[in-house]
Amino acid sequence: KFCHALCGMWNPHCDTQNKEFHDTIIDCTNVVMANGKDHVSRQHRCILCGLHTGCKVDCCAQDCIAPGGTRNPAKFHVTCARQAGFEVSSESNMSVMCFRHSSCEFVFRARLEDMKEIELSRFSSKTFKASNPMSWGHAASLFHTAVNILRTLGWAWRWAEWWVEDGDNWEPLIEPGQVEAEMTDEELRIVHSDPNSRAEDARQCRLAAFGAALRNRDYDKEAGDDREPLERALMAVISTRSLAGPLKKREVEFFVTWLALAYRSKSPILGFGDDKTPVAMDGFCVYQDGHASPKYELGPKRPLPGKAMPHKGVFEPPVNEPDDYLIAPVSVSPVRNSKKKGKNKKKKNSDDDIMEVPLEDDVDGGAI
């Protein structure tokens, strides 16, 4: 009654019984406020969608501090975390990790490498052979993987800032018989970068803008945009070495082909267009540019990525658009104003932010 079964199963404050059976019982007593309507985590925003509504879980990393916070761990909806590509593991202790703490296999580059291995497995080779026949089962595996990768990119409007600031947790795959200490960076396929270089890379490939365009299915708005413009935008992102690794031209073309097919499939699993997750229209979901420009959608200052012809290699001419790269993030628990008139009492939350708490029931909607 008070939370989705999925949310309850991953929330350590919920007592979940009979996980192996279909009639799973979830005790939500410890996550529901005394009024019987709201969750105890309602005072905090989901660090992805920015909404207060719904039951949220903490990142399981012991040293996690939410972006813009002082000591609380990152909190998010499990459904948002899965959409954005965070580590949501059902093995052993049902762990959930934020962008900074998700393990290597959940990193964008690692997902691409896993997809590459699926393709190479059909002819037991280290190089692509596009002329080889493909079974329906193999095609289905590639398509499913492409959908999951593109779904992750649809949240780049949010996680691009974290990637610029911290990079990712990618680790080289060591084959049997190899000794990492004896291998060069080139052999390990390591790409060195720092926050400043990643900020330039994100701007050059227009990573955040591309995520916003995917989220809103902006490539469907004009005939033909889901062909060459979409593929040019994908080419720019996949060709960014600090994000996707050092790839050969044939490998880049392989990913572009399959990711474009995933977009044109209009699969609801992508979470784009009518299937997108609702997000907040304030806080960290808007840019600190003085105009509160939304990060989650394109505007007059953000043309469709890939629409312009490449200016430098696969990258389009520089675009003067807002971003919050390397800027102190907005607090994850900002002041909330009551929607009802009357007196409010001030309450201090655990992130040392002052929050307006209405004496009467809040009138916010939203699923719980």
N, C-alpha and C positions, 0 to 999 in steps of 0.2 A: 504493500500500500504506500510506503514512504520512499522507496527507491527502486530503481531498475535492478533486476536480479544480477546483471553483469556488474553494476556498480557495487552492489552489496558483497559480491563474492571477492572483489579485489580490495575492499575496504577493511583494514585490520580491526576497526572498531565494531564491525558487524560480526555476529556469531553465525557462521554458516554450517549447517548440519546436512549430512547425507549428500555430499558433493557428487558422489558417484551415481546418484539416482536422479531421475527426472523431476521428482517432487522435492526439490531442494528447498529447505526452510532457512530463511534469513531473518535473524533478529536484528531489527534496526533501532532498538531502544536507545543505544548509545550515540546515535547520529541524528536523532530528531529532538528538536527543542521542546520545551514544556508546553508550548502552545499547540503542539501536535501538527503544525503546518510546515514549519521551516526546518532546514538542516542546520546543525551546529556550525557547519563550515560556510554558512551563508554570508558571514561577514567578510570572507575572502573571495577574491576573484579567481576564476580559472585562468592560469597564466597563458592559455592559448586563446580561448574565445572571449575572455574578459568578463564573462557574466558571473553574477553572484548566485544565480539560481542553481539548483541541483546539488547532488551529493558529490563532494570532491575528495580525492585521496592525496596523500603526501608522496613525494618522491622518496623511495626507500633508502637512498644514500644517506649515511649518517651525517655527513658534513654538508649536505645540500642547503643552500640559502637561495631563496627565490630572487629573481632579478628585481632590483628596486627595493628589496626587503633588507632587514637587519639581522634576523636570526631564524625566522620561520622557513621551513623547507618549501619548495615549489609545490603548489596545489593545483590539481586539474581534474576535469572529468575524465573518467576512463575512456569514454567514447571519443573525446577529443584527442586523447593521447594516442589511441589506436589509429585514428585518421591521420594524425601528423607524423606517424612513424616512430613514436617513442617506443621504448622497450616495455611491452606489456606481456609478461611471461606467465603462463599457467603452470609452469613446472615448479614442483616443491612448494614454495611459499607464496605463490601468486604475487610476484614482485612487479612494481611499476617504477620506471625511472624517467627523469626529465631529459631534455635534450643534452645537457652537459654530462649526465651520468649514464646514459644508455650505452650498452656495451658495443663492441666493434661491429657485430653482425647487423646492428640496426642503423649504422651510419649510411648516408646516401651512397657514398662511393662503394661500400661493401655490398649494398643491394645491387648495384650495377654489376659488380664482379660476380655475384651469385647468378645473375641472369646470363652473363657471359658463359659461365660454366655449364649452364643448362644447354646452351647452344653448342658448345664444344663437345658435350657428352654424346651427341648423336653421331659423331664420326671419329671419336677418340683421337682428337688432334689438338694442337696448340694454336692452330690458325683457322679462321673462318673459311668455309667452302660453301658459298651461297648456292651453287648449282646442285648440291646434294638434295635428294628428296626428303620431305619432312612428313612425319606421321601426324594424324589429328591429335594424338595425345601429346606429342612434343609441342605442337603449335599451341595447344591449350595451356601447357605449362608456361610457355613464353608469354602468352597473352595475360594470364593471371598475374605473373610477376610484373609485367609492364603496368598493369592497372594499379598494383600496390605502390610501385615506384612513383607513378604520376600522381597518385593520391597524396603522397608525401610532398611532392613539389607544389601541390595546390595550397599547402600551408607555408610555403616559403615567404609569403608576405609577413609572417610572424617570426619564423625561426632564422631568417637570414641575418638578423641582428646578433643572435647568439652565435651563429657560425662565424661571423666576422670577428666577434669579440674573443671567442675561445677556440675556434677551430672545431675539430671533431675527434673522436676516439678511434679512428681507423688504425689498424695494425697490419703489417705485412704478413702474408701467408707464407709460412716456411714449409717447403716441400721436404719429404723424407730424404735424409742424407745431406741436407743443407745446414750450414752453421751460420746463424745470423751474424755473429761477430766477425766472420770472415768475408761477409758480402758487402758490396758497395751500395750506396744509396740508389744508384741507377738500377742495380740488380734487384734491390728490395722495392723498387718503384716508389720511393719516398719523394714527396714534393714538399719542399720547405716553403713556409709562408709565415707571415706575422699579421697581427690585426690590421695594420695599415695596408699591406699588400692585398689582404682578403677584402678589405673595403673597396679598393680599386677594382678587384676582380668582380665583386658583386655588382658594382655600378656598371662595369663594362658589359656584363652579360645580362644586366637588368633582372637579377634574380628575384627580388621582392615584387617588382611589377609583374613579372611573369607568373608568380604565384597568385597574385590578385586576378590576373586575366584568366587563368585556369579556373579559379574558384567561381567566377561569374560567367563562365563559358563565353567570354568575349570574342572568341574566334568563330562563333556561330552567327554573329550579328551582321556580317557582310558576307555575301557569297564568295567563296574561294579563300577566305581567311584561314579556314581550317586545313588548308593545303600548304602552299609555299610560305606564308607568314608564320604559321605555327611551326613548320619544320625549320625555318631560319632561327626562330626563337629557341627551339630545342637544341639546334646545332650550337648556338652560342653558349648555352648552359652546359651541355655535355662536353664542350671543348675547353671549359675552364678547368685547368689542371689542378688547381688547389682544391676544387670541389669534387671533381669526378676522377682525378688521377690522370696519368699520362696515357692517353689512348691513341691508337692508330686510326687513320682516316676511315678504314673499313669498319672498325669497331664503333666509331662515332655514328657512322651512317646506319649501322645495325640498330643501335639504341634509338636513334631518331625515328627510324621506320616503325619500330614496334610501339614506342611511346605515342607517336602520332595516331597509330591504329587504335590504341587504347582510348585516346581522347575522342576520336570519331565514333567509337562504339557507343558512346553516351551511357556507359554502364552506371547504374545508380551507386555502385560500390565506390566510384571515384569521389562522390560527395561534391560534385560541381553543379552549378546552375540551381535548378529547383531542389536538388538534393543536398545543397550546402548546409553546413552547420551555422545556426544564428550566432552572431557575434555582437559584442558591445559597440556602441557608437561613441565611446569616450575612452578616457584613460589611455592605456598603452596601445589601444587599437587605432589611435590616430597619431599623426606625426606631430612632433614638437616644432612645427614650422611657423607658429603664430597664427595659422589659419585652421588648425585641427583637421588637416586633410586626412581622410580615411586611408589606412594602410591596405584595407581589404578590398578596395575597388579602384579602378583607374578613374582619373578625372581629366580635366582640360590640360593639366600639366604633365600627364603621363600617357603618351600615345601607346598604342598597342605594340608590345614587343614583337619584333620580326616584320613589322609592316614596312619599315624602311629597308632599302637594299644595304648589304654589308658595306662598311666603309674601310675597315681594317681586318683583313682576313675574313673571319666569319662574324665579326661584331659590327653592329650598326653604329652610325655616328653618335657621339655622346649626347645624352639627353639631360637637360637641366630639370631634374625632378627631386622632390624631397626624399630624405631618408634620415634615419636616426642612428646610423652607424657610428660607433665609438662615442655616443652621447650617453650620459648617465640616464639609465632607464627610469620611466615613470613608476612610482610605487605600485605594487600589486594590490595594495589595500588603501585606495584613496578615500577622501572624504565622500560620504554618500549623503545627499540631501533628501529629506523626507518629501514625499509627493503630497503629503497632507499638510494643511495649515495647522498651526498650533505649536506648542512648546516641544522642544527636543532636549533630551539630556545628552551630554557628551560622555562618550565612553572610550577608553583607551584600549586599543587592541595590542596584541603581543608583538606587533611590528613597530610599536611606538608611533603609530599614526593616529591622529585624532579622527574619529568617525562619528557622524551624526546618526543617532539611533532614535527613531520615532517611538513615542510612548505608545501609540496605537499600532495596530497591525499594519505592516507594510502592504502596499497594494500592488507590488510587482507581480507580474505573472511569471510563467515558465514552468517547465516540467520538473518534477522532483522525484 
